[in-house]
Amino acid sequence: MSYRSRIAFRFFLCPFICIIVYFVIMFFSMQVAALLKGEKYLDHEGLIYLIEGVLGVAVCILWCLIKKKYELGTPTISSGKAIDWIYAVVSAFSMMGVAVLYFYLVKNLHISAIQKSLEDYDEMMDMTSISQADLYMNVIGTCIFVPILEEMLFRGFLMQGMLELKKPLLAIFASALVFGGMHGQPIQIGYAFLAGLMLGSLYYLTRNLFMTILAHMIFNLMGSGIYMMWSIPEAAENVLTVTELAAIVAFAVITVYMALKRKERFSKVEEETGDINTMLPERHT
């Protein structure tokens, strides 16, 4: 396969495959929920998220086992170093900080289409009418299983493949674009894209999918999970907001540090795998 063919496959066909797989999993989740709850299955969003997460994780694990068996290469999942854990937690809080700034900006853009999207988003996120059981399933699904599914799919499969072409910045941007667009709702697309850029950076600089899963879980927990489960006092919310904004600076500092240390940490691995560009004789065609 020529270099151009690999580019087309990794940056065009693979994103399409990821989106199709994600929505097929979502479709089957809805069908299972419909079998369990009947015509009003859409009122049980938490159940749908839980089924989607569990089913998706099962599919991704099966795919990883197939890839490992046929030596196709799988993303690294390990305990990592202390700095990786710190980077993952800081990334999660800084994503929340970026989301705070993002929502502040869009709420102050007096454009009718944006304001309508904000109203739709608030309605979509309203959980006041769901049952307690569905609330718990929603939290478990969105804060545990869905992050695993999305990270295995969009970082572990999509971005990992893009990185094989030695274009890290393009891989981070492209995978974030697909990740954001997959969310569908206009307001969600914006902050999911920004979160995708940060998760992509975290994955590239740690080479560890577990860290992006951890950061994604914390992000979803802090962004919606805790608000579903508890009523957060205004004083506590203000402290969280300040912490999240401060985390943006910490994220920038650690990212620079990790970028400077990356070659030292992973040069041996990259020497063993080789530069794919030097292994493609047709790369100039």
BELJORA-V934438 format. One record per run of one state. SS is the DSSP state (H for helix, E for strand, L for the rest). FROM is the first residue (numbers start at 1). TO is the last residue. Records with the same first field share a line. If there is no record, write none. Layout:
SS->FROM-TO  FROM-TO
This chain:
L->1-2  44-44  70-81  108-111  126-131  164-167  183-185  207-208  230-233  274-275  280-285
H->3-43  45-69  82-107  112-125  132-163  168-182  186-206  209-229  234-273  276-279
